[in-house]
Amino acid sequence: MIKHVILWTLKAEFSKEQKDIILAEMKDSLEGLAGKIPGLLDIRVYTNGLPSSNADVMLDSSFENEEALKNYSVHPTHVEVADTKVRPFTATRSCLDFEL
């Protein structure tokens, strides 16, 4: 099994109210990918970090294997979510992929 973990920081230009809406939409859209992409076993998004956090969002997802992760990255449903609900609003992204 492959774990795919991403941390994002939202752009500073957004107000607290805007960030709350963006985070809710990111969570709903990314978690909505469950069951739609072959090889994606689990996907969870966390937006409720403690004040000590230096990221706004964490994606924690699991895949059957590396091939499934590669296919996820280019799957049209994932690309649409990334292009409309994630990339326009994020300033930084860190990723760690590893095998369990």
Phi, psi and omega in degrees: 000144179249133173260140179231108184240130180232140171243131177238150169242132179286157177297142184291342185290346183273142176286168177303317180295318178296317180299320179300318179292314180301314181297318179297318180291322177299312181300309181299316183291314180292315178293336176291350177285344179304131179081359183251348185233121181303136177088350176278113184271323184202145177212127180223144180235132181244128183232009186248048181296154175288161180303337179285352182287151173241020172228156182261333187218142171232128172258127177236109183229157181231141181230155180301319184196179181297323179298319178297320177296316178299316180294323176301317185298334181248001181296131184305324180292319177293315181300320179298315178297314180299317184285337184250333186244348184240293188305321181294343189247352186256143179262322181226154180217132172234141185227142171225119175249135180206160181262137175262000000 
